[in-house]
Amino acid sequence: MEIWLEAEREQLVLWLPVAFGGGIAAWFLLPDAARWLGFTLSALALALVAVALPGGGRAPRVLAVAGLALAAGCALVWWRSDHVAAPVLARPAVVLVTGRVERVERLPARGMVRVTLAPQGHADLPPRIRVSLDQADAVAGIAPGAVIRLRARLMPPPDAAVPGAYDFARVAWFAGLGATGRGFAPIAVVRPAAAPGADLRARLSDHIQSRIAGSGGGIASALATGDQGAIAEEDAEAMRRSGLAHLLSVSGLHVTAVTAAAMLLVLRLLALSPALALRWRLPLVAAGAGALAAVGYTLLTGAEVPTIRSCAAALLVLLALSLGREAITLRLVAAGALLVLLLWPEALAGPSFQLSFAAVTAIVALHESPRVRGWFAPREERRGRRLLRGLASLLLTGLVVELALMPIGLFHFHKAGVYGALANIVAIPLTTFVIMPLEALALALDLVGLGAPLWWLAARALDLLLWLAHTTASAPGAVAALPAMPGGAYALIVAGGLWVALWRTRVRWAGVLPFAIGMGWALLTPPPDLLVTGDGRHLAIRMAGGEMALLRDRAGDYTRSVLGENSGAEDAALLLLSDVPGARCSPDLCLVELDAGARRWRVLATRSGYLVPWREMIAACRAADVVVSERRLPPGCAPRWLKLDRDTLARSGGVAIRFSDANVRTVRRGGGHPWLDPLRVQPPFAPASNPQAAGDQAARAGEGTPRLR
């Protein structure tokens, strides 16, 4: 052991953020405070035992540091969850709210504006809410710092609709959001912002979108400011399915391009003066300019977590270059990961952090390999061979990155692009060396009114990028779907991938085994046969031919998307249960029978708000194995196996059932995470059918004492 650790001594520090992240992950996975405390104390005990081991050596020190990092990670995210605690709306309400605008997100592709507000004089509302407005209702003057008054229908942040879906309640908790909803006209600006229109990011996005129409302008805005609101949903979906969605999120590629461009420009301009070139260390000056550009670009694009991570990495690279050290190393990646986790430990649970660091780790680990360096090192050769070698390097890098990202995409989104490596061979150079420089030059020339030709060229390049995305996304087998990946399988995949990437001796290849076991486990896990949303209104059931059918004829795009992704079906392939042969549906009820697990299952579901005669409902319940309803069913409704009515679903959340082995998974599994049972506030009740009266009553009660439960 000591011999191996000595051989890997340069790699040991890379496991510090892994252990720290392991402590954070334990807090999310363990259910309550008693187990969080037990884990933390156990990790500290491990560190103490390691320190007390006789003989010294490297192994005890490694165990001691790992124990401390595990305990610190769990304790930090626990403290963070308490530190951001804020009341949450108890139930849906219509209110008249006056609040200060904290953030404005314009989504022209969806015809709406999303506004984050801090209510003022409303002790019975959460301290931060988010409302969506129709674009036509968003009056001029809605900007950060302004105070506005509007009527809104608010609701608490929802849990995941079904097991495995996006858990907005958790994300909203750490963001401090206590309610979301829809705002209605008229909207009044009570007090304008200190400097109306001073939001540089919004003004720059509007300017870019005025020069390039449609989704092309939305992509150009995303590259410059991180604003993706003008990208049409079908184009955004094509980018996701083709593996090109990373180009839309401001991250390492964009920060690197901006930093390198600033350094090159400053270096070339200063080098024109022989006096400056002789007296100053121009590379250091250029590095300083690159650092300023990276920080400015990060602030301009909204300072999201991936951008901050990329900015920190760029600053560390510039520091290493200034000190004459090797810049791009796994130690740099580890330092960036540790910095992000120290500031935002909750980021570990989100796909953004995982995708970003998995991609960067895969790239750097690949090119740190002596064999790969030997393959692609610069050498004296013909231009054609040099070009082929560069293309081979790009293809190999793309394949490794896709292999690293595919399990993460399958776990979080239940689908992943298959041809992303090939598409990125064209898309990355097109974006980095054509689109972004053209956009930067066009913006600069707009200062003197000469940017139109460059905007036209940028628009054609963006059309090419969109064509590539749609062509790749529509190719046969372009998307791999996996509706149900067990958490244990995902943990094995992550552990195996890290083991291969972070060690350098032959022991690293032992990580292939857990990676392969995890992938096999994930691929062999059958998808659910029945999905029920947490409100009981919607379900999707697998029919005899394998297709999924929806209960209600009318289901919103979001509901269809969630049920489709988590069942392994495309949105367009979802059937209506009332149209499926063998299903018996009336306007109020649906009954379907299917064979699974050596028996026949009968599923009964209500599909309207009208009451079914009591005797008929009781008889139907007794003849069914599973009954699903959005309302409270009478006690006499006793199905043979499972009743999922409003009361049951309020405790369990959404449900996924596999009939072959009678497996039931729920969104809520008990536990003490703060977003599961937060402190709640509620405005005075008023019927939603009379929103004006509700708003007036809420306004009159704005200064009152909050009602908690």
N, C-alpha and C positions, 0 to 999 in steps of 0.2 A: 504493500500500500504506500509506504513512504517513498519507495523508488518511483512508483507511478506518479504520485503527487509532485515529486521533485521534477519529473520530466514535464509535468503540466503546470508548473508554478506560474508561468506567464498567463495562463488561462483562468486561474482560480478566481481572480477579481471579477471576471465576467459573470460569475454565479451570484454575486452580491445582489444585483437587482432581481435575479430570478428568485432567490430566497425571500427577498422583501416582497415581491409580488405574490409569492406563495402564501405569505401571511395575510395579505389583502384578500386573496382568493378564498382562504379559509374562513374569513369573516363573512363573505357573501354566501358560502356554502353551508356553514353551520347555522342552526336555526335560531339560537337565543343567546342571551347574555351569559348564562351559566357556562355554555360551551365555548363562547368566545374567551371568557376568563380562563377556563380550563386549558384551552389551546395556548393562550399567552403564557400562562404559568408553566405549562409543559415545555414550551420552547425555551423559556428562561432556565428551567431545570436542566435541559439538555446542554445549554451553554455552561452552567455551573459544573455539571459532571465532566464535561470535556476539559474544563480548566483544571479540575481536580485529578485528572488521569495522570499516573506517574510516567516518567520517562520523557515527557515533552514531545517534540516532533511536530511535523506539519499537520498531521491528521487531527489531533485535538484542537489545534487553532482553527482549522477549517470548520469543525463541528461547532466550536464556540461562536464563531462569527455567524454561521448559518442559523444557530438558535437565536442569537440576538436579532438578526435580520427578520426572521419569521415573527418573533414577538413584536418587533417594532412595526412591521407592516400591519398586523392585526390591530394593534393598539392605535395606530395612526388613522386608519379608515374608520374605526369605531369612534374616535374623537371627532373626526370630520363629519360623520353622520349626525352627531349631536350638535356640532357647531353650526351646521346649516339648518337646523330644525326650525320650522315655521308652521303656523296653522294651515290646515287644508280645508277647503269648502266641504261641508257635511253632505249636501245633496244639491241637485240642480236648482237654480234659482234665476229669476229675472230681476235685474237690479238697474238702477240709475247710478252710475259710478263716475266720480271725478278723480282723475289720477294724473300723475306726472309720467310722461313718456320716457321710458328708459332705452327702448330699442325699436327700430322700425325695419321690417324686412319686407321688401316689395317683391311680389310674386306675379309678374305680369302674365306669365304663361298660364296661370290658373285664375287670373282676373281678381286677385285679392291682395290685400296688404295685411301683414301680421304685426301687431303692435304689442309690446310688453309694457305694462303699466304698473306703477306703484300707487295704489289707491290712497287718496288723501281725505282724512276725516271720516274714514269708514272702519271703525273698530270691529265691525262684524264681517269684514272681508279679509282674506289672506293678504299679507303685505306685498305680494307680487302676483299679478295675473297676466294672462296672455289672451288677446282677442283677435279674431280674424275679421277683417272688414272687406266688403265688396270694393273693388277698385274705384267704382263710380262714387261711392260714399266717402272715400278718404279725402277730406277737404285739404286744401293747401294749409300749411302751417303745422301739420303733424310731423314733428321732428323731435329728436332727443332733447329733453329739457322743457318741452312745452307741457302745459297742463290742459287736458281736454275733458269734456263731459259727454257721455254717451250712454245709451241703453244697451244692455248686453244680457244674453242668456249664458250663464256660467254653469260649469259642471266640474266635479272633482277630477283630477288627472286619473285616467283609467288604468287599471291593471292590464296585463297581457290578455288579449281576447281569448286565446286558447294556449295550451302549453307549448312552449317553444317560440311564441310570437314576441314581438317587441314590447318590452315592459316600460311603458311611458311613465308609470307612477314612480318607478325607481329613478329614472332620469330626471323627472320633474322635482323630486325631493332634493337631489343634490344641486339642482339649478335654482332652488328656492321658489318654484312655481306652485301656488296653492290652488289655482283654478285656471281653466281654459274655456273658451267658448266663442260665441259669435256676437259681433257688435252690429248695431242697426242705426240707420240715419234717423233723425238728424244728429250730426256730430258737431259740437261747438268747441272752438278753441278758446278756453278761458284765459289763458296767459300764453303768449307766443314764446318760443325758445329765445334764449339770450341773443342768439345770432341766427335768425331763420335762414335755412339753406346752407348752414355752415358744415353740414355733414359731408365731408369730402368724399367718403366712400359712396354715398348715395348719388351725389352729383356726378362722380366719375362713371358710375354704372349707367346712369341715365344718358350721359353723353355717348358712351360706347354703343348703347342700344339704339340711339338715334342715328348712328352711322352704319350699323349692320343690323338688318331686320331679322326677326325670327329667332330660332334656336341658335343660329350662328352668332348673333349678338349676345345671347345668353352665355354661350361658351366663352366668348371674348371677355365678357364681364367677369365670369368665374375665374379666368386666368389672371385678370388684373386686380380684382377686388374680392374674390371669393364669393360673389353674389350669384347663385345659381337659379334665381327665381324666374328668369326669362326663358329657361330651357323647357320646351314642351315635354310632356310626360312620355310620349312615344319615343322621342329622341333620347331622353334620359334613360329610358328602359333599354333602348338599343345600345347605348354606351355601357350599361351594366352587363347586358348579355354578351357583349363582345369583349369584355375584360378591359375596357378603356375608361371606366368610370373614375379611376384614380387620377386621370388628367383633369377632372373637374374640381377636385378637392385640392386646395392650395396646400402643398406639402413639400417634400424634399426636392422634387424635380423643379418646381417653380422657384423656390427660395434659392436653390443652387444657380439657376439660370440668371436670376436678377443679381445675385451677388457676383457671379463671374462677369456679367456684362458691365457692372459698375467698376469692378477692378480693372478690367481690360480698358475701358474708356479712360479712366483716370490715369492709368499707367501710360497709355499711348499719348495722351495730351501732355502730361508732365515731361515725357521723354523728348518732346519737341524742343525743350529748353536745355541746351548743354550745361548751363550753370546749375540748374536744378538736378540734372542727372548726375553731376559730379559731387554735389554737396549733400544731397539727401539720399536716403535709402528708399528709392521709389517703390519697391515691392511692399515695404511696410506702410507707406502712405496709401498705396492702393488697397492693401488689406484693411486699413482703417475705413476707407471709403466703402469697401464691400460690406463691412460690419454695419455701418450706418444705413446702407441700402437694405440690408437684411432686416434690421430692426424697423425701419420705416415701412417696408413692405408688409411685415408682420402686423404692425398697427393698422395699416390701411385695409388689410383684408379681414379685420375683425378679431385678430388675436385668438383664433380657435386653437384647441389643444394640438392638432397635428402641425399647425403652422408654428406655434411656439416651440414644439419639439424640433422642427426642422431649423428654426432660427438658432436655437441653442446649439444644435449640431454644427451649423455653419460657423458660429462664433468660435466654437472649439477647434474647428478645422483651421480657421484663420489664425488662432492663437498658436496652434501647433506649427503652422507654416512660418509664423513670425519667429518662433523659437528654434527653427531648423529641425523639427521632429517630423516623423512620418504622420501624415494627417488622417487618412481614412483607415481606421482600424476598428476592430470589434470593441476595444476599450472606449472609443468615442461613442459607439452605439450604446454601450452599457451606461456610460455617464449620462447620455441623453434620456435613456429610459428611467434611470434612477431619479433624475431631476423632475421629470413629469410626474412620477409616482409620489414623490415627496410633496409636490404642489397640489396634485389632483389624484389622490389614490383611487377614487371611484372610476377613473378613466380605464383602469385595467379591465373592467367588466364589459366595456363597449367594444364594438368591432373596429372603430377607428384606430385606437391604440394598437390593438392586436395586428391589424392589417399593416399599419405603418411600420412597426418594428419588425414584424416577420419579413416583410419585403427587404428592408435595409439589412437586417441580419443575414438573410440568404445571399444577398449580393456581395456583401463584404466578406462573409465566410467563404464564398466560392472563389473570390479573387485573391484571398489570402492563401489559398492552397498553392503550394510550390508547383505542383503539376500543372494546374490551370495557368499560373503565371508563366510557366515555360511555354505553354501552347500559344499564348497570345502576347508575349513580350515583343516590343518593337525590335525589328531586325532589318538588315539590308535585303530588300527584295523588290520585285517589280510592283508597280502600282496596283495592278489587277489582283495579285496575290495578297497584297496588303488590304485591299478592299474586301476580298473574300474572308480574310482572317478577322476583320472587324465585324463583318456580318455574322460569322460563326460565333464570335464572342457575344454579340447581341442576342442571337438565337438561344445559345446555351444559358445566358443569364435570364432570358425570358422564361425558358422552360423551368429553371430552378425556382424562379419567383412564383410561377403559376403553381408548381407543386407545393410550395410553402403556403400560398394563399388559398388554394382550393378547399382544404379542410375547414379553414376559418369561415370562408364564404358559405360553405354547406351547413356549418353549425348555426350561424347567425341568420342567414337569409334563405337557407334550404335549397339554394341553387348557386351555380358558379359557371362562368364562361369557360369553354374548353379550348377555344382557339385564340385565347388572349395573347399567348407568346408570339404567334405569327402576326396578329394584328398590331402588336406593339412595336414590331420591327419597323413598320412604316409610321405608326402614330407618334411614337416618342420623338424621332428626329423631326417629323413634320411640325410637331408642336413646339419643340425646343429651338429649332434652327430656322423655322419659317414663320409660324404664326405669331409667337411671342415677340421676335424682333420687329416684324412688320407692324404689330400693334403698338409697340413702344415708339417706333419712328413716326407712325401716324399720329399718335397723341402729341409728340413733340412738334410735328409740323402743323398740327391744328392751332398752335399758338400764333402762327402767322397765316393761317387759312389755307395751307397747301397740303393738307393730309388726305384729300379725297382719293387720289390714285392709290395710295397705300392701303386705305380702307377697302377699296375694291379688290386689291390683291389679297388682303387678309380674309375678305368674305369668300373668295374662291377657294382659298386654302381650307377654310372652315367647312365649306361645302364638301370638299374632298374628305375631310375627317369624318363628317356625318355619313357620307356615302360608304366609307370603309366600315363604320360602326354598324350601319343597317345591313350591309352585305354580309359581314361576319355573323351578326346576330341571326340572320335568316338562313344561314347555312344548315344543312341537316346535322343534327347532333351537336349544335352549337352550345347547348346548355345542359349541364349535368344537374339533376335534381335529386335531393335526398331529404324527404320530409321529416325524418325522425332520426337524429343522431344522439345516442345516449351520452350523458355528461361524462361517464367513465371512459367511453371510447375517445371522446375529445381530449380528455386529460392524458391518455396514453399517447395520442398523436402528438400533442404539444410537448410532452416530456421526451418522446423519442426524437422529435425534430431538434429540440434544444441540445440534447445529448450529442447528436451528430454535428451540429453547427459549432458548438463551443469548445469541444475538446480537439486535440491535435494528434494524439497518438492513435494506434489502431483500436484502442478501446472505444473510440467514438462510434465505430460501426455496430457496436452492441445496441445502439439506439434504433437501428433499423427494425429490430424485433418488436419493441412496443409500438413503433409507428405502424408496422404491418398488422399487428394484432388489433390496434385501434381502428384502422381502416376496414379490416375484415369485419369487426364487430359492428361498425357503423353501416356497412353495406348489407350485412345480413339481417339487420333489424327491420322487421316488417313495418310498413306505415300504419297509421291508425285507420280503423274502419268507420269511426264516428267521431266527429268534432262538434262540440257544442260551445257557443260563445258564452261569456260570463253573464250576459243579461238574459240568456235563454231564448232570445228572439230568432237566432239563426243556428242552423246546423248543416253539416255536410256529411253524407253517408255514402259508403262505398258499395256500389251495386255489384251484381254477379260478374259482370264483364270487367270490373276493375275501375270503371269511371266513377266520378264523384257527382252526387246530385244535391242541390240546395233545396232547403225546405220552402223558402219564400220566393215568390215570383219576382219580388222587388228586393234586391240587396245592393247596397252602395258599392262603389268601386273598391273602397278600402276593405269592406267585409269580404268581397269576392277575392281580393288579392290575398288577404290573410288566410282564408279557408283554402284557397288554391295552393299557396306556398306550403302550408303545413300539412297538406294531404298529398302533395306530389303531383297536382294537376295544374295545367295552365288555366288562366282565367277564362279563356275562350272555350275551353273544353268542359267547363262545369255545366252539368245538366240541371234541369228543373225537375224536382221530384214529382210534381204533378204530371209531367210529360213522360215519365218512365213507365214502361209496361210492367205490370205487377204491383205497382204502388197504388194504394187506394186513398185518394185525397178528396176532401170536401173543402169549402171555403174556410172551415174552422179546424179541421183535423187532417192528419196524414198518418196512414199505417203502412209500414213496409216490412216485409219478411225477407230474411237472407240466411244462407247456410254458412256456418263457420264453426270450427272446433268441434266437429262431429255432432252438431246439434243445429236446430233451427231457432233463429232469434226473431222476435217481433218487437219493433220499435214504433211507439206511438208519440206523436208530437202535435201540439196545438200551433196553429198558424194564423190566428186572428185574435183580436181583443175581446171578442164576444164570448159570453159564457155558454158552455155546453150544458144541456140539462143534466142535473145532478146524477140521476140514476144511470143515464147512458154513459156518463164519464166514469162512474165507479165500475161499471161492467167492462168498459174498454180498458181501464187500468188493470183489472184483474186478469185480463186475457193477454196483456203485454208483458214483455220482459223488461223493457226500458221505456219510461215515460219522460218526455221533455216538455217543459212549458215555461213561458216567461212570467207567468203569474203564480200566485200561491194556490196549490191544489188542496182539496179537502183531505182531512185525515183518512177518510175512507178510500182514497185513491192509493191502492197498495199493489204496485206491479210485482212481478215474480222476482225481479233482481235489483233494479235500481230506479229511484225516482229523482229526477233532476228538475225541480221546480224553483221558484224564485228564492225561497228560504234556503234550500240546499245550495244553490249556485252562489248565493251571497256569502256562504261560508267557504265554498270550494273554489270559486272563480270558474273560468273555462275548464272544460273537461275533454280529454282525448281517450277513446276506448278502442282497444283491440280485442275483437271477439274471439279470435282463435285461442287465446290463453286467458281470456277474461281479465285483461290488464287494463287498469284505470289510472290515468295520470291527471292531476289537477294543477291549476295555476297556484292556488294558495294551499300550502302544505303545513300551515301553522308556523310558529316562529315569532321572533321578536324584532325583526328588522323594522326600523321606525316608520317607513312608508306604508307598512301593512296596517298599522293602527295609530295614526298620528293624532295630535291634538286638532280638533275640528271647530270651525266657526260657521255660523249660519245666519244670514239676514232674516228679518221677519218674513214669515210665510205669506205669499200671495199667489193666487192661481196663475199658472203660465198663460192661460187663455186671455188674461187681462194684463199684458206686460206694462202698460202705462201706469196702472194702479200699483203694480209691483214695484216699478221704478220709483214712483213718488213715495211709497211707503219706505223703501230702502233709503231714499234720500233723507227722509225725515228722521230715520233711525241712525243716520251716519255717525253721529257723535255718541251713540249709546254704548252700553256695555256689551261686549261680545258674548254670545251664547255658546258655551262650550259643552262638548259631550265626549 
